[in-house]
Amino acid sequence: MTDLTLAEMATEVLTTADGRAKTALSRRHAALWKAARSGAADPIAIGNANPPRHPARPAEPALLSPRDVQRRRPGSPQGRIALLHAVAHIELNAVDLHWDIIARFTHVPMPLGFYDDWVKSADEESKHFNLMCDCLESLGSHYGALPAHAGMWRAAEDTAEDLLGRLAVVPMVLEARGLDVTPGMIEIFRKAELQEAIEALEVIYAEEVGHVAYGSKWFNFLCGRNDLDPKAEFHRLVQHYFHGALKPPFNEEKRADAGLPPDFYWPLADGEAPAYAR
């Protein structure tokens, strides 16, 4: 039972600092929303809220400029820990990004399915963060043991007043990048015979396709409602909000599964597009 609206639930998550506590609350709120939507509990209103400009964060990790985050060889034990730590940091930010899109854009009329998708995504990202934390702890480390990238929230700040821009940059660019790089990460842990990390990353890889797909679905929905050409609008928004070119190689198969055709991203890439993507 809850007397909170969905927007208030989202804001509660955003204002919780500790990663494990944040994700536990995220999963509880997601379960309440799912029960309400299935008819097993009383309905929950979408409501309105005043989400913070920046989500609450624990005292550690120290957040540094991207250029100041030390690079480690992924083939070494410390390099593998650093890689898992970086993924944990990405997943924790994703939890906040998905609750933020719920809390920040309630003034834009959207079908209930929009909220279903982002609550489900936030729930899965919460699971992913905890999987990464478990892997780190099994290797004698923990989230917060290493410095982390301070630029993860920049896309949220830049698109705080633009739902189409948020959809274009966060799921359709940043999360799509995860589809490109995760197979290589899985191979690093396969060579090291670290089965827990392999299985955790395989879960993340499978579920991130859905998150990118939700971005594509609702981006196209809004373009259709506003009589905009989706490809042209995507190019315009990414060039406006995203800082730098997109980096190939691209996982074209998984991007296609998520509703991202090559002519969306190749024209924005650092390098010449193949003929079929022009």
Secondary structure, 3 states (H helix, E strand, C coil): CCCCCHHHHHHHHHCCCCHHHHHHHHHHHHHHHHHHHHCCCCCCCCCCCCCCCCCCCCCCCCEECHHHCCCCCCCCHHHHHHHHHHHHHHHHHHHHHHHHHHHHCCCCCCCHHHHHHHHHHHHHHHHHHHHHHHHHHHCCCCCCCCCEECCCCHHHHHCCCCHHHHHHHHHHHHHHHHHHHHHHHHHHHHHCCCHHHHHHHHHHHHHHHHHHHHHHHHHHHHHHHCCCCHHHHHHHHHHHHCCCCECCCCCHHHHHHCCCCHHHHHHHECCCCCHHHC
